[in-house]
Amino acid sequence: MTAVKTGKVSLIGSGPGDLELLTLKAVRLLKECDVVFLDDLANPDILQFAKPDVEVLLVGKRPGKMHTAQEWIIEQMIAYARAGKNIARVKGGDPFIFGRGGEEIEALAEAGITFEIVSGLTAGIAVPARLGIPLTHRHHASGVTFITGHSCKDEDVNWRSLVDSRNTIVIYMGIAKIDEIVSKLIANGQAIDTAVVIIENGTLPEQRYHLTNLGDLATTVKDNHYASPSIIVIGTVVTLHSTVESSLNNSASETKQHQALEIVQT
C-alpha cells in the first residue's frame, strides 16, 4: 500500500484588501493549493486565483459575527495536511502582525507539518500610505509603534513609554475600546489636539476616513458608526495627508468621506 504524502501549509498574508497588493508568490501558491482556509478579513475575491475545484473553509473571527476557534483551525490544517492536501491559510494583512501566525507555525512544527510563510502588507503600513501618510518622517516621527485594541490594559501596554517615545501610534482593532484607549493616552501625557485619522475598509472601494484629533476621536468613531476593520493612526504625520491630498492618485471609486481639520504644525 502506497503511503499518502503529507501536504504543505502555505501561510499567506493577503494584504489589506486591494487585490493588486498581493504578492506574486501568494498568487502562485493559491493556484497550487487543494484547500483554502479563508480568514474573514481577507478579500474573498482572492479565490479567483485558486483552482476551480478548491475546497474553501471560512474561518473568520470577528466580534458579533462568525467565530471559528483557533484550536479547530489548527486541528483541521494538520488533518488535511496529513491527508496529503496542500493548504493555503489565507489571512488579511500579514500573518505575523496580530494574525496569530506565530501560534499556527508552532503547532504545525510540533506536528511535523511542512509550512511556508508568505508575508503580506499589513494594514497599518499600506492603508495610511494610500492616503499619503508616512508612518515615519524626519520632521515628525523617527519610529512607529503598532498596538492592538484587544490589549489595552496597563499590564499589556506601557502607556507612558508609548507617549514618551513620540513615535507614530497605529492601533488595530481599537473600535470597541476607543474610550479606554483615548483615556489612557491622554492620562499619560498625549496632547488632546494630536492629529488622528481613522480609516475603515482601507484600500477597498468602500474605504472611508475621518481626520480629527485625539480629544474628539471617540465621538468621531461613534457619531460616524465606524466598525471593523478599521485602523487608527495617531501623530503629526497625519497632517501630511492635507499637504499631499490634491496630488494623490487614488482610485476614483474610493470614498473620501472626511471632515476638515485645521492643524497647526509646530
N, C-alpha and C positions, 0 to 999 in steps of 0.2 A: 504493500500500500504506500503510495507516494505521500510524503508529509506535506502539509499545507505551508507554504512560505509565509512568514509573518509580514504584514503590511507595514507601512510607514505613516507617521503622522506629520503633516506639514502645518505648523502653527503660523498662520498668515495674518499679518496686520493689513487691513483693507483701507486704512486712512480714514479721514473724517466724513467721507460720503461721496465726493466727486469722483466718478469712476476714472477720470483721466489722471488722478493722482495715485492710481495703483502702480505697483512696480511690474516690470516685465516678468520677473520671477514669479510673482503671485499669479499672474495670468497663466503662465506655463504650467505651474503645479495644479491649478484648478482644472485645466484641461486633462490632467493625468489622473485625477482622483476618482474614487468609486463612491465615496460618501462625503457629504459636506455637513459639518456641524456649524450652523449659521447663528452667529450672535445677533441679538436684537438691535444692536447699534450699527451693525454693518448694513450697507445698502444692498437690499435683496436683488437689485439689478445685476449684481456681481455674478449671479448664477448663469448669465448668458455666456460666460466663459467656460462653464463646466460642460461635461458630456450630456447629451440629451437624456440618457437613462440614469443619470446620477441620483443617488438616494440623498434626500435632504432632511436633516433633523434640525428643527428650530429650537434653539436653546437660549432663549432670552432671559434677562434678569433686570426687569425694570419695576420700580415701585408702582403698585396698583395694576400691574399687568401680569402676563405670564411670567412665572419664575421657575426656572429649572435649577434644581440642586446641583451644586458644583461636584459633589461626590458622584452623582449619577452620570454627569458628563464624562468624568474621568473613567468611570467603570465601563461605560459604553465605548469610549475610544479604545480602551485596552482590548475589549472583547472583539470589536470589529477588526482591529489590527491583528489579533491572534487568529482571526478567521481568514487572514490574507488580504484584507481590504486596505487600499491606500486612502488615507483620510485627510481632508482639508479642514482644519479647525480655524474658521474664519472669524476674526474679531474686528470690531471697529477700532480705528486708530492704530496704536502699536500694542502688541501683546504684552509688553513689559512695562507699560505706563498705565497703572491702575487697571490692568486687564487680567490679572491672576494667571498670567502666562508662566510665571515662576513656579507657582504651585503645580501647574499641569506638567511641566517638564520634569519636576522632581518625581512625580508619580509615574510618569512614563519611563524614566530612567530606572526607577526601582522595579518596575515590571519587566524591564528588559526590552522595551519597545523602542525602535529606532525613530528619531524625530529630527525635523529640520525647522529652523526658525527663519521666518521671512519678516523683516522689520517693516513697519508701515509708518506713515506720517501721523504723529499724534495730533489730536485736535488743538491742544494747547500751543502748538507751533504753527500749524497750517492755517487755522481759522483766523487768528489775528493778522497773519500775513496777507490773507485775502482782502483785508481792509486797510492794508498799508501800515500796519502797526508792527514794528520790530520789537521783539522782547528785550533786546539789548541795544544800547546806543550810547556812544561815549559821552554824550551830553546829558543823558537821562538815567541809565542803569547799566551797571557792569555785570549784572548777573540776573538770573531768573529762578524763582522757586515754584515748583508745582506742588499743590496740595489737593486733597480730596475733601469735600464736604462731609463725607462719611466719617471722617476722623478729625473732628474739630474740638475735642476736649483738650483741656490743658495738658493732660499726660500724653496726648498724641501730637500736639503742635506746640512748639515753644514760640508763643505769640510775640513775646518781647524781642527775641532774636530775629524773628521774621521781619518785624517792623524796623529794627535797628539795622538790618542788613542793607536797607534801601534798594533791595532787588525788586524787579517786577514780580508781582504775585499773580499766578494763574490758578484759578480754582475750578476744579472739575466737580460735577455732581453737587453743587452747592445750593441749589434752589430750595430744597426742603429745610435747610438750616441757615437761611440767609440772615435772619435776625441775629442769631447767635454769632455768626461769622463777623458781621458788621460790628456788633457789640464788643467782641474780643479784640478786633483790630483797633478800634477807637480807644478802648480802655488801656491798650498797650502803646499808645502814642501815635498811631497813624492819623494824620490830619483828615478832618471830615471833608475837606474840599479836594482831596486826592482824586485825580481823574480815574474814571472807571468806564469800562464798556462791558455790556452783557450781550452775548451772541448766541442765538438759538438756531439749530439746524445749519451750522456753519458749512459753507461751500456748496450747499444744496440750493435748488431753485427757490425753496421756501425760506431761505435764510432771512433773518431779521435781527436787528440790533438796536440798542439804545446807548447813547453816550450820556453819562451822568457823573455824579461824584459819590464818594463813599457815604456821605451823610444821607443822600437820597436813594441809595441803591436798593434797600429793602422795599421802599414804597414803589419804586420803578418796576421791580420784579413783580410785585403783587398787582399793581394797577394795570399792567400790560400782560398779565397772565402768562409769564414765562414758564416754560416747562422743560423737562429733559428731552433731548440732550442740549444742554447749554453750558457754555464756559463763561467765566468772569475774569477779566484782566484788570489789574489794579496797578497804577503807576503813571508817571508823567509821560511814558512812551505812548500812552493812549492819545495824547494831544496831537501826535503826528498824523493821525488819521485826517483831521481837518486840514492840515497843511498840504496833504497829497491827494485828497479825495478827488479833485477835479481832473487829475491826471491818471487815476486808476482805470485800468481796462477790465472792469468786472463784466460778467455776463449780463446782458440786458434783462434776462429772465429773473435775476436775483432781486428779491425785495429789499429795498433800502429804507426801512422804517426806522428813523432815528430822531431823537429830539435834539435841538440845537443846544449847545452849552458853550458859554464863553469861559475859557480857562486862561487865567493869567499865568504865563510861563515865567518862572523865576530863574 
